[in-house]
Amino acid sequence: MRSGSLPDQAEGARSRGRPRCRQADASMGSGRGRLRTASADNEEALRRQRIAATSFFAGLPDHIVEHVARHATERRLEDGDALFFKSDPGDFIGVVTAGHVYKILYGPEGQELIVDCIGPGESVGETALLDHGRRSFTTVAYGPATVLVLARRHFGVLVAEPAMIERAYAVLCTRLRRAVDSLETMCLHRLESRLARHLLNRMDDTPAASPDRFVVTLPPTQSILAAMINASRPKLNAQLQRWHRAGLVSRRRNTLRINDIDLFRCKAQLGCRCAGTAVGADRA
């Protein structure tokens, strides 16, 4: 007679199989753990590469890049999202890795003045590395943007590195010169000159289409451009139309072509002397 019933034999088989199943599960879990570790290592390596390629961290010692890669977090912004507001505590620094953010000042009646545009690879709020002051402007994303954020509690390694502090001061000096130029333009020049100066500055990063035709990429909307030069949108549009009718510029979507760069520099009051009042100028 066969010992044990069929249910008993089945139970015994299941019991004998259980340790092997657990071992298989443990082996699979270990494999998944190794995959997760490898994936995390690859992700951190890619993050180090992206950080090292930014203008703010390029050329700095490896331990700085590794520290930022280990402790920074990504903040994804949608169009109109604020990274921080004026008078917020300066409790982090940021580096834009995708998209653009604008530094904005708001007037008592809701007027907007865009004082700077921060693009990929550039830092924002870097003064937090140097002092504990509050933010002096509001930062808003126009379109989707990604910002790498490093909190103040991780500043120790950065501020202990002289090259990092020198880089932060160099960035601030560049922006101070830019702010002084902007102040001169806003306060001492009429609309036509302000607009021409601003477009010439934007052209610095845009290659010329040909020796006598120069290309400028405009902001997404005229409202943004108007806020950059402290003008109303209707007056800005009227000035662009006057230039277009005179043949000085031609426009297609958000691209502006300057057809006579010497005359355009004259409009900006740069590098030439114009006799009398410029044709098509707005005195606003």
For each residue, the residues with C-beta under 8 A, 3 or more apart:
1:
2:
3:
4: 8 9 12
5: 8 9
6: 9 10
7: 10 11
8: 4 5 11 12
9: 4 5 6 12 13
10: 6 7 13 14
11: 7 8 14 15
12: 4 8 9 15 16
13: 9 10 16 17
14: 10 11 17 18
15: 11 12 18
16: 12 13 19 20
17: 13 14 20 21
18: 14 15 21 22
19: 16 22 23
20: 16 17 23 24
21: 17 18 24 25
22: 18 19 25 26
23: 19 20 26 27
24: 20 21 27 28
25: 21 22 28 29
26: 22 23 29 30
27: 23 24 30 31
28: 24 25 31 32
29: 25 26 32 33
30: 26 27 33 34
31: 27 28 34 35
32: 28 29 35 36
33: 29 30 36 37
34: 30 31 37 38
35: 31 32 38 39
36: 32 33 39 40
37: 33 34 40 41
38: 34 35 41 42
39: 35 36 42 43
40: 36 37 43 44
41: 37 38 44 45
42: 38 39 45 46
43: 39 40 46 47
44: 40 41 47 48 69 70
45: 41 42 48 49
46: 42 43 49 50
47: 43 44 50 51 69 72
48: 44 45 51 52 65 66 69
49: 45 46 52 53
50: 46 47 53 54 97
51: 47 48 54 57 65 68 69 72 95 148
52: 48 49 57 58 65
53: 49 50 58 121
54: 50 51 57 58 95 97 120 121 122
55: 58 121 122
56: 95 121 122 123 126 167 171
57: 51 52 54 60 64 65 68 95 167
58: 52 53 54 55 121
59:
60: 57 64 65 161 163 164 167
61: 64 65 161 163
62: 65 66
63: 66 67 157 161
64: 57 60 61 67 68 157 158 161 163 164
65: 48 51 52 57 60 61 62 68 69
66: 48 62 63 69 70
67: 63 64 70 71 154 157 158
68: 51 57 64 65 71 72 148 150 158
69: 44 47 48 51 65 66 72
70: 44 66 67
71: 67 68 150 151 154
72: 47 51 68 69 148 149 150 154
73: 148 149
74: 97 146 147 148 149
75: 83 94 146 147 148 149
76: 144 145 146
77: 81 83 99 101 141 144 145 146 147
78: 81 141 144
79: 141 142 143 144
80: 140 141 142
81: 77 78 140 141 145
82: 85 138 139 140 141
83: 75 77 94 101 124 125 139 140 141 147
84: 88 125 135 138 139
85: 82 88 135 138
86: 105 106 134 135 136 137 138
87: 134 135
88: 84 85 91 134 135
89: 134 135
90: 125 127 128 131 132 133 134 135 152
91: 88 128 151 152
92: 125 128 149 150 151 152
93: 123 124 125 126 128 129 149 150 155
94: 75 83 123 124 125 147 148 149 150
95: 51 54 56 57 121 122 123 124 147 148
96: 99 100 101 118 119 120 121 122 123 124 145 146 147 148
97: 50 54 74 120 121 146 147 148
98: 120 144 145 146
99: 77 96 120 141 143 144 145 146
100: 96 117 118 119 120 141 142 143 145
101: 77 83 96 117 118 124 139 140 141 142 145 147
102: 114 116 117 118 139 140 141 142 224
103: 114 115 116 117 118 124 137 138 139
104: 112 113 114 115 137 138 139 140 227
105: 86 112 113 115 137 138
106: 86 110 111 112 113 138
107: 110 111 112 113
108:
109:
110: 106 107
111: 106 107
112: 104 105 106 107 227
113: 104 105 106 107 227 230
114: 102 103 104 117 224 227 228
115: 103 104 105 137 179 182
116: 102 103 175 178 179
117: 100 101 102 103 114 219 228
118: 96 100 101 102 103 122 123 124 139
119: 96 100 122
120: 54 96 97 98 99 100
121: 53 54 55 56 58 95 96 97
122: 54 55 56 95 96 118 119
123: 56 93 94 95 96 118 126 168 171
124: 83 93 94 95 96 101 103 118 139 147
125: 83 84 90 92 93 94 128 135 139
126: 56 93 123 129 130 168 171 172
127: 90 130 131 133 136 168 172
128: 90 91 92 93 125 131 132 152 155
129: 93 126 155 158 159 164 165 168
130: 126 127 165 168 169 172
131: 90 127 128
132: 90 128
133: 90 127 136
134: 86 87 88 89 90
135: 84 85 86 87 88 89 90 125 138 139
136: 86 127 133
137: 86 103 104 105 115
138: 82 84 85 86 103 104 105 106 135
139: 82 83 84 101 102 103 104 118 124 125 135
140: 80 81 82 83 101 102 104
141: 77 78 79 80 81 82 83 99 100 101 102 144 145
142: 79 80 100 101 102 145 219 220 224
143: 79 99 100 220
144: 76 77 78 79 98 99 141
145: 76 77 81 96 98 99 100 101 141 142
146: 74 75 76 77 96 97 98 99
147: 74 75 77 83 94 95 96 97 101 124
148: 51 68 72 73 74 75 94 95 96 97
149: 72 73 74 75 92 93 94
150: 68 71 72 92 93 94 154 155 158
151: 71 91 92 154
152: 90 91 92 128 155
153:
154: 67 71 72 150 151 157 158
155: 93 128 129 150 152 158 159
156: 159 160
157: 63 64 67 154 160 161
158: 64 67 68 129 150 154 155 161 164
159: 129 155 156 164 165
160: 156 157
161: 60 61 63 64 157 158 164 165
162: 165 166
163: 60 61 64 166 167
164: 60 64 129 158 159 161 167 168
165: 129 130 159 161 162 168 169
166: 162 163 169 170
167: 56 57 60 163 164 170 171
168: 123 126 127 129 130 164 165 171 172
169: 130 165 166 172 173
170: 166 167 173 174
171: 56 123 126 167 168 174 175
172: 126 127 130 168 169 175 176
173: 169 170 176 177
174: 170 171 177 178
175: 116 171 172 178 179
176: 172 173 179 180
177: 173 174 180 181
178: 116 174 175 181 182
179: 115 116 175 176 182 183
180: 176 177 183 184
181: 177 178 184 185 201
182: 115 178 179 185 186
183: 179 180 186 187
184: 180 181 187 188 189
185: 181 182 188 189 193 194 197 198 229
186: 182 183 189 194 229 230
187: 183 184
188: 184 185
189: 184 185 186 193 194 197 269
190: 193 194 281 282 283 284
191: 194 195 229 231 235 236 239 281 282 283 284
192: 195 196 239 267 278 280 281 282
193: 185 189 190 196 197 267 268 269
194: 185 186 189 190 191 197 198 229 230 231
195: 191 192 198 199 229 231 236 239 240
196: 192 193 199 200 264 265 267 268
197: 185 189 193 194 200 201 268 269 270
198: 185 194 195 201 202 225 228 229
199: 195 196 202 203 216 256 258 264
200: 196 197 203 204 264 265 268 270
201: 181 197 198 204
202: 198 199 205 206 216 217 218
203: 199 200 206 214 215 216 258
204: 200 201
205: 202
206: 202 203 214 215 216 217
207: 215
208: 211 213 214 215
209: 213 214 215 257
210: 213
211: 208
212: 259 260 261
213: 208 209 210 257 258 259
214: 203 206 208 209 257 258 261 264
215: 203 206 207 208 209 255 256 257 258
216: 199 202 203 206 255 256 257 258
217: 202 206 254 255 256
218: 202 225 254 255 256
219: 117 142 224 225 228 254
220: 142 143 224 254
221: 224 225
222: 225 226 233 236 237
223: 226 227 233
224: 102 114 142 219 220 221 227 228
225: 198 218 219 221 222 228 229 236
226: 222 223 229 231 232 233 235 236
227: 104 112 113 114 223 224 230
228: 114 117 198 219 224 225
229: 185 186 191 194 195 198 225 226 236
230: 113 186 194 227
231: 191 194 195 226 235 236 284
232: 226 235 236
233: 222 223 226 236 237
234: 237 238
235: 191 226 231 232 238 239 282 284
236: 191 195 222 225 226 229 231 232 233 239 240
237: 222 233 234 240 241
238: 234 235 241 242 282
239: 191 192 195 235 236 242 243 280 282
240: 195 236 237 243 244 249 251 256
241: 237 238 244 245
242: 238 239 245 246 280 282
243: 239 240 246 248 249 280
244: 240 241 247 248 249 250 251
245: 241 242 280
246: 242 243 279 280
247: 244 250 259 260
248: 243 244 258 259 260 263 264 267 280
249: 240 243 244 256 257 258 259 264
250: 244 247 256 257 259
251: 240 244 255 256 257
252: 255 257
253:
254: 217 218 219 220
255: 215 216 217 218 251 252
256: 199 215 216 217 218 240 249 250 251
257: 209 213 214 215 216 249 250 251 252
258: 199 203 213 214 215 216 248 249 261 264
259: 212 213 247 248 249 250
260: 212 247 248 263 264
261: 212 214 258 264 265
262: 265 266 272
263: 248 260 266 267
264: 196 199 200 214 248 249 258 260 261 267 268
265: 196 200 261 262 268 270 271 272
266: 262 263 269 270 271 272 273 274 278
267: 192 193 196 248 263 264 274 278 281
268: 193 196 197 200 264 265
269: 189 193 197 266 274
270: 197 200 265 266
271: 265 266
272: 262 265 266
273: 266
274: 266 267 269 278
275:
276:
277: 281
278: 192 266 267 274 281
279: 246
280: 192 239 242 243 245 246 248
281: 190 191 192 267 277 278
282: 190 191 192 235 238 239 242
283: 190 191
284: 190 191 231 235
